[in-house]
Structures are given as C-alpha cells and as structure tokens.
Amino acid sequence: MGDRKGPPKPPEAPTLDDLDTSGQITLPLGGEDYVMRPSWEAIQSIERQLRPLFDLAGAANLGKLTIEEMAVIAAAMMRAHGKAAPEDANARTYNNADVGRLAELIYEAGAPRVCARLSIVLIGALTGGYTAAGERKPATETTGTAGKTPAAG
C-alpha cells in the first residue's frame, strides 16, 4: 500500500484573537488583508441587498453563504472601514470595494476560510457586540439588561 493521506484538513477557524482592538477582523484576499467594519450602516446595506442579519449569521455559522453573499458582506464592511478611517492608506480601495472583484478573490482564497471569518463578525453584530459605528463593545456591555431602560424611539 502506498502512502495515503486523509482528506485535506479544513482551514483553521478564526477566533476572537483574529479581531483587532476595535473588534474588526481582516479578510486575507489576493495577498492583502482587508479590514471588515460591521457598522450599523454596513449591516443595513447588507440586509437590504441580501436577507436579515439573523439569517445571514446563521448561514455563515453553518458555512452556507454563497460566494456572492460573502462578497456583498465584505464590500459593505470594507466601505464602512474606508468611511471610518479616511487616513488609511487604502481608504480609496475600501470606499470603492467591488462586489464582482471580491467574489473572484473569495473564490481564489477559499470560501470556507472567508465564510468562517465573516461568521465571527456577523454573529457579533447579531448579538449586540458592536456599537453603531462598528466598534467592538467590551464584554460587560453585551450581557444583561437589568436596570436598563430601552431607548425611546
């Protein structure tokens, strides 16, 4: 019998350690690391184009986002980063994020790896882990509501 290797190992799943200090995670695509910023504006844009955040977070967690969906999510979060960080040397690239090009880069990078990273950010947004500006909240702000009055609308 020859040397038989088992099935290829799945990409290493990202963890909270992959988040930067503001709670943003990067997507390594085409030799670059692109920052994702899950702002309220980005989430609204994503939901308008695709489906509710709850569904997207669940699908991402199960690895069931299409490449097109991943590209739409990445583009919206990249644009949010570009808007929030105009001093970033790549702000223009972020502001002009192209869904078609991102879909190609996601395909080349491997959809499971990208989906896993987006899952972390989408679940964080779903569970109240970010401010409206897209910054990660301290853990104490995301748990419990005792003694808090809901915002008046």
C-alpha atoms as an extended CHARMM CRD file, in Angstrom:
* protein
*
       153  EXT
         1         1  MET       CA              0.0000000000        0.0000000000        0.0000000000  PROA      1               0.0000000000
         2         2  GLY       CA              1.2210000000        3.4490000000       -0.8890000000  PROA      2               0.0000000000
         3         3  ASP       CA              1.1930000000        6.4770000000        1.3030000000  PROA      3               0.0000000000
         4         4  ARG       CA             -2.4070000000        7.5430000000        1.6090000000  PROA      4               0.0000000000
         5         5  LYS       CA             -3.2330000000       10.8050000000        3.1340000000  PROA      5               0.0000000000
         6         6  GLY       CA             -6.6210000000       11.5170000000        4.5630000000  PROA      6               0.0000000000
         7         7  PRO       CA             -8.9120000000       14.2150000000        3.2650000000  PROA      7               0.0000000000
         8         8  PRO       CA             -7.4900000000       17.7230000000        3.2110000000  PROA      8               0.0000000000
         9         9  LYS       CA             -7.6470000000       19.4870000000        6.5250000000  PROA      9               0.0000000000
        10        10  PRO       CA            -10.1870000000       22.2980000000        6.6920000000  PROA      10              0.0000000000
        11        11  PRO       CA             -8.7500000000       25.7860000000        7.1170000000  PROA      11              0.0000000000
        12        12  GLU       CA             -8.1000000000       26.7740000000       10.6790000000  PROA      12              0.0000000000
        13        13  ALA       CA            -11.1810000000       28.5020000000       12.0330000000  PROA      13              0.0000000000
        14        14  PRO       CA            -10.6710000000       32.0980000000       13.0820000000  PROA      14              0.0000000000
        15        15  THR       CA            -11.1980000000       33.0270000000       16.6940000000  PROA      15              0.0000000000
        16        16  LEU       CA            -11.7530000000       36.2100000000       18.6350000000  PROA      16              0.0000000000
        17        17  ASP       CA             -7.9590000000       36.5400000000       18.6660000000  PROA      17              0.0000000000
        18        18  ASP       CA             -8.2540000000       37.3890000000       14.9690000000  PROA      18              0.0000000000
        19        19  LEU       CA            -10.1620000000       40.5640000000       15.8670000000  PROA      19              0.0000000000
        20        20  ASP       CA             -8.1940000000       43.7610000000       16.2120000000  PROA      20              0.0000000000
        21        21  THR       CA             -8.6390000000       46.0320000000       19.2230000000  PROA      21              0.0000000000
        22        22  SER       CA            -11.6750000000       47.7330000000       17.6970000000  PROA      22              0.0000000000
        23        23  GLY       CA            -13.3380000000       44.3700000000       17.0500000000  PROA      23              0.0000000000
        24        24  GLN       CA            -12.6930000000       44.3120000000       13.3540000000  PROA      24              0.0000000000
        25        25  ILE       CA            -11.4500000000       41.2690000000       11.5500000000  PROA      25              0.0000000000
        26        26  THR       CA             -9.4310000000       41.1450000000        8.3720000000  PROA      26              0.0000000000
        27        27  LEU       CA            -10.0330000000       39.0760000000        5.2750000000  PROA      27              0.0000000000
        28        28  PRO       CA             -6.8440000000       37.9090000000        3.5940000000  PROA      28              0.0000000000
        29        29  LEU       CA             -7.6320000000       38.1930000000       -0.1230000000  PROA      29              0.0000000000
        30        30  GLY       CA             -5.2160000000       38.3740000000       -3.0290000000  PROA      30              0.0000000000
        31        31  GLY       CA             -2.1910000000       38.8950000000       -0.8050000000  PROA      31              0.0000000000
        32        32  GLU       CA             -3.7770000000       41.7830000000        1.1120000000  PROA      32              0.0000000000
        33        33  ASP       CA             -5.5610000000       41.9170000000        4.4710000000  PROA      33              0.0000000000
        34        34  TYR       CA             -8.8080000000       43.8610000000        4.1910000000  PROA      34              0.0000000000
        35        35  VAL       CA            -10.4290000000       45.2300000000        7.3590000000  PROA      35              0.0000000000
        36        36  MET       CA            -14.1230000000       44.4880000000        7.9030000000  PROA      36              0.0000000000
        37        37  ARG       CA            -16.0760000000       47.0520000000        9.9650000000  PROA      37              0.0000000000
        38        38  PRO       CA            -19.5770000000       45.8730000000       10.9840000000  PROA      38              0.0000000000
        39        39  SER       CA            -21.1870000000       49.2800000000       11.3980000000  PROA      39              0.0000000000
        40        40  TRP       CA            -24.9540000000       49.7520000000       11.5750000000  PROA      40              0.0000000000
        41        41  GLU       CA            -24.8140000000       51.4180000000        8.1570000000  PROA      41              0.0000000000
        42        42  ALA       CA            -22.9760000000       48.4020000000        6.7080000000  PROA      42              0.0000000000
        43        43  ILE       CA            -25.4490000000       45.9530000000        8.2560000000  PROA      43              0.0000000000
        44        44  GLN       CA            -28.3940000000       47.9460000000        6.8740000000  PROA      44              0.0000000000
        45        45  SER       CA            -26.8590000000       47.8620000000        3.4070000000  PROA      45              0.0000000000
        46        46  ILE       CA            -26.2000000000       44.1170000000        3.6730000000  PROA      46              0.0000000000
        47        47  GLU       CA            -29.7540000000       43.3710000000        4.8200000000  PROA      47              0.0000000000
        48        48  ARG       CA            -31.2620000000       45.4930000000        2.0190000000  PROA      48              0.0000000000
        49        49  GLN       CA            -29.2480000000       43.5980000000       -0.5830000000  PROA      49              0.0000000000
        50        50  LEU       CA            -29.4760000000       40.0800000000        0.8330000000  PROA      50              0.0000000000
        51        51  ARG       CA            -31.6220000000       38.9890000000        3.7690000000  PROA      51              0.0000000000
        52        52  PRO       CA            -31.9750000000       39.6280000000        7.5200000000  PROA      52              0.0000000000
        53        53  LEU       CA            -28.8720000000       39.6260000000        9.7050000000  PROA      53              0.0000000000
        54        54  PHE       CA            -30.2540000000       36.7360000000       11.7520000000  PROA      54              0.0000000000
        55        55  ASP       CA            -30.4330000000       34.5420000000        8.6320000000  PROA      55              0.0000000000
        56        56  LEU       CA            -27.0200000000       35.6320000000        7.3840000000  PROA      56              0.0000000000
        57        57  ALA       CA            -25.2940000000       34.9920000000       10.7090000000  PROA      57              0.0000000000
        58        58  GLY       CA            -26.8630000000       31.5270000000       10.9000000000  PROA      58              0.0000000000
        59        59  ALA       CA            -25.9320000000       30.7090000000        7.3120000000  PROA      59              0.0000000000
        60        60  ALA       CA            -22.3540000000       31.9220000000        7.8540000000  PROA      60              0.0000000000
        61        61  ASN       CA            -22.0530000000       29.8360000000       11.0010000000  PROA      61              0.0000000000
        62        62  LEU       CA            -23.1380000000       26.7680000000        9.0120000000  PROA      62              0.0000000000
        63        63  GLY       CA            -20.8890000000       27.6150000000        6.0610000000  PROA      63              0.0000000000
        64        64  LYS       CA            -23.8960000000       28.1830000000        3.8210000000  PROA      64              0.0000000000
        65        65  LEU       CA            -23.2720000000       31.6480000000        2.4090000000  PROA      65              0.0000000000
        66        66  THR       CA            -22.8270000000       31.8810000000       -1.3370000000  PROA      66              0.0000000000
        67        67  ILE       CA            -19.6720000000       33.4770000000       -2.6710000000  PROA      67              0.0000000000
        68        68  GLU       CA            -21.8080000000       36.3590000000       -3.9420000000  PROA      68              0.0000000000
        69        69  GLU       CA            -23.2880000000       36.8740000000       -0.4600000000  PROA      69              0.0000000000
        70        70  MET       CA            -19.8190000000       36.8400000000        1.0750000000  PROA      70              0.0000000000
        71        71  ALA       CA            -18.6810000000       39.4420000000       -1.4520000000  PROA      71              0.0000000000
        72        72  VAL       CA            -21.6630000000       41.7250000000       -0.7130000000  PROA      72              0.0000000000
        73        73  ILE       CA            -20.9980000000       41.4440000000        3.0390000000  PROA      73              0.0000000000
        74        74  ALA       CA            -17.2690000000       42.0560000000        2.6320000000  PROA      74              0.0000000000
        75        75  ALA       CA            -17.8160000000       45.0490000000        0.3290000000  PROA      75              0.0000000000
        76        76  ALA       CA            -20.2600000000       46.7400000000        2.7160000000  PROA      76              0.0000000000
        77        77  MET       CA            -17.9510000000       46.2260000000        5.6960000000  PROA      77              0.0000000000
        78        78  MET       CA            -14.9170000000       47.3860000000        3.7030000000  PROA      78              0.0000000000
        79        79  ARG       CA            -16.7460000000       50.5650000000        2.6930000000  PROA      79              0.0000000000
        80        80  ALA       CA            -17.6520000000       51.1350000000        6.3560000000  PROA      80              0.0000000000
        81        81  HSD       CA            -13.9580000000       50.8570000000        7.2530000000  PROA      81              0.0000000000
        82        82  GLY       CA            -12.9850000000       53.2590000000        4.4880000000  PROA      82              0.0000000000
        83        83  LYS       CA            -15.5430000000       55.7800000000        5.7100000000  PROA      83              0.0000000000
        84        84  ALA       CA            -14.4550000000       55.4350000000        9.3530000000  PROA      84              0.0000000000
        85        85  ALA       CA            -10.7180000000       55.5160000000        8.6010000000  PROA      85              0.0000000000
        86        86  PRO       CA            -10.1030000000       58.0490000000        5.8110000000  PROA      86              0.0000000000
        87        87  GLU       CA             -6.4780000000       58.2920000000        6.9430000000  PROA      87              0.0000000000
        88        88  ASP       CA             -5.9440000000       54.6250000000        5.9930000000  PROA      88              0.0000000000
        89        89  ALA       CA             -3.5590000000       54.4770000000        3.0430000000  PROA      89              0.0000000000
        90        90  ASN       CA             -6.0090000000       52.1310000000        1.3170000000  PROA      90              0.0000000000
        91        91  ALA       CA             -9.1640000000       54.1700000000        2.0670000000  PROA      91              0.0000000000
        92        92  ARG       CA             -9.8360000000       54.6740000000       -1.6250000000  PROA      92              0.0000000000
        93        93  THR       CA             -9.6860000000       50.9180000000       -2.2270000000  PROA      93              0.0000000000
        94        94  TYR       CA            -12.0820000000       50.3470000000        0.6660000000  PROA      94              0.0000000000
        95        95  ASN       CA            -14.5250000000       53.0240000000       -0.4830000000  PROA      95              0.0000000000
        96        96  ASN       CA            -14.5970000000       51.5680000000       -3.9930000000  PROA      96              0.0000000000
        97        97  ALA       CA            -14.9200000000       47.9140000000       -2.9520000000  PROA      97              0.0000000000
        98        98  ASP       CA            -16.2620000000       45.9890000000       -5.9450000000  PROA      98              0.0000000000
        99        99  VAL       CA            -18.5210000000       43.0030000000       -5.2750000000  PROA      99              0.0000000000
       100       100  GLY       CA            -17.5610000000       41.2300000000       -8.5100000000  PROA      100             0.0000000000
       101       101  ARG       CA            -13.8320000000       41.5020000000       -7.8640000000  PROA      101             0.0000000000
       102       102  LEU       CA            -14.2730000000       40.4900000000       -4.2280000000  PROA      102             0.0000000000
       103       103  ALA       CA            -16.2220000000       37.3990000000       -5.3240000000  PROA      103             0.0000000000
       104       104  GLU       CA            -13.2780000000       36.3790000000       -7.5150000000  PROA      104             0.0000000000
       105       105  LEU       CA            -10.8200000000       36.9250000000       -4.6630000000  PROA      105             0.0000000000
       106       106  ILE       CA            -13.0310000000       34.9440000000       -2.2630000000  PROA      106             0.0000000000
       107       107  TYR       CA            -13.1850000000       32.0810000000       -4.7650000000  PROA      107             0.0000000000
       108       108  GLU       CA             -9.4010000000       32.1100000000       -5.0430000000  PROA      108             0.0000000000
       109       109  ALA       CA             -8.8880000000       32.3360000000       -1.2570000000  PROA      109             0.0000000000
       110       110  GLY       CA            -11.3210000000       29.5350000000       -0.4990000000  PROA      110             0.0000000000
       111       111  ALA       CA            -14.9040000000       30.1570000000        0.5030000000  PROA      111             0.0000000000
       112       112  PRO       CA            -14.7800000000       28.2010000000        3.8050000000  PROA      112             0.0000000000
       113       113  ARG       CA            -11.9570000000       30.3620000000        5.1810000000  PROA      113             0.0000000000
       114       114  VAL       CA            -13.7440000000       33.5910000000        4.2560000000  PROA      114             0.0000000000
       115       115  CYS       CA            -17.1280000000       32.3610000000        5.4870000000  PROA      115             0.0000000000
       116       116  ALA       CA            -15.6460000000       31.4580000000        8.8770000000  PROA      116             0.0000000000
       117       117  ARG       CA            -14.2230000000       34.9650000000        9.3270000000  PROA      117             0.0000000000
       118       118  LEU       CA            -17.4780000000       36.6290000000        8.2780000000  PROA      118             0.0000000000
       119       119  SER       CA            -19.3500000000       34.3570000000       10.6850000000  PROA      119             0.0000000000
       120       120  ILE       CA            -17.4830000000       35.8460000000       13.6530000000  PROA      120             0.0000000000
       121       121  VAL       CA            -18.3400000000       39.3900000000       12.6530000000  PROA      121             0.0000000000
       122       122  LEU       CA            -21.9750000000       38.6790000000       11.7240000000  PROA      122             0.0000000000
       123       123  ILE       CA            -22.6680000000       36.8010000000       14.9560000000  PROA      123             0.0000000000
       124       124  GLY       CA            -21.0220000000       39.6270000000       16.9020000000  PROA      124             0.0000000000
       125       125  ALA       CA            -23.2760000000       42.1480000000       15.1690000000  PROA      125             0.0000000000
       126       126  LEU       CA            -26.3570000000       39.9710000000       15.7210000000  PROA      126             0.0000000000
       127       127  THR       CA            -25.7100000000       39.5980000000       19.4450000000  PROA      127             0.0000000000
       128       128  GLY       CA            -25.0490000000       43.2740000000       20.1680000000  PROA      128             0.0000000000
       129       129  GLY       CA            -21.2860000000       43.0190000000       20.2730000000  PROA      129             0.0000000000
       130       130  TYR       CA            -20.6710000000       46.2270000000       18.2920000000  PROA      130             0.0000000000
       131       131  THR       CA            -21.5370000000       49.8920000000       18.5450000000  PROA      131             0.0000000000
       132       132  ALA       CA            -23.4490000000       51.5140000000       15.6830000000  PROA      132             0.0000000000
       133       133  ALA       CA            -20.0880000000       52.8030000000       14.4500000000  PROA      133             0.0000000000
       134       134  GLY       CA            -18.8580000000       49.2060000000       14.1700000000  PROA      134             0.0000000000
       135       135  GLU       CA            -16.5180000000       49.1710000000       17.1480000000  PROA      135             0.0000000000
       136       136  ARG       CA            -16.4440000000       46.1440000000       19.4210000000  PROA      136             0.0000000000
       137       137  LYS       CA            -18.1030000000       46.6490000000       22.7910000000  PROA      137             0.0000000000
       138       138  PRO       CA            -16.4620000000       45.4230000000       25.9770000000  PROA      138             0.0000000000
       139       139  ALA       CA            -17.9620000000       42.0950000000       27.0580000000  PROA      139             0.0000000000
       140       140  THR       CA            -19.7070000000       43.7210000000       30.0110000000  PROA      140             0.0000000000
       141       141  GLU       CA            -21.7700000000       45.8670000000       27.6440000000  PROA      141             0.0000000000
       142       142  THR       CA            -23.0770000000       42.9300000000       25.6520000000  PROA      142             0.0000000000
       143       143  THR       CA            -24.5180000000       40.9210000000       28.5060000000  PROA      143             0.0000000000
       144       144  GLY       CA            -27.5490000000       41.5390000000       30.6550000000  PROA      144             0.0000000000
       145       145  THR       CA            -30.1140000000       44.3140000000       30.5080000000  PROA      145             0.0000000000
       146       146  ALA       CA            -31.1890000000       44.5250000000       34.1470000000  PROA      146             0.0000000000
       147       147  GLY       CA            -31.8500000000       48.0950000000       35.2080000000  PROA      147             0.0000000000
       148       148  LYS       CA            -31.5050000000       49.4970000000       31.7040000000  PROA      148             0.0000000000
       149       149  THR       CA            -34.2280000000       51.4930000000       30.0400000000  PROA      149             0.0000000000
       150       150  PRO       CA            -34.7930000000       50.8080000000       26.3360000000  PROA      150             0.0000000000
       151       151  ALA       CA            -34.0630000000       53.6980000000       24.0120000000  PROA      151             0.0000000000
       152       152  ALA       CA            -37.0450000000       55.8850000000       23.2700000000  PROA      152             0.0000000000
       153       153  GLY       CA            -37.9840000000       55.8690000000       19.6410000000  PROA      153             0.0000000000
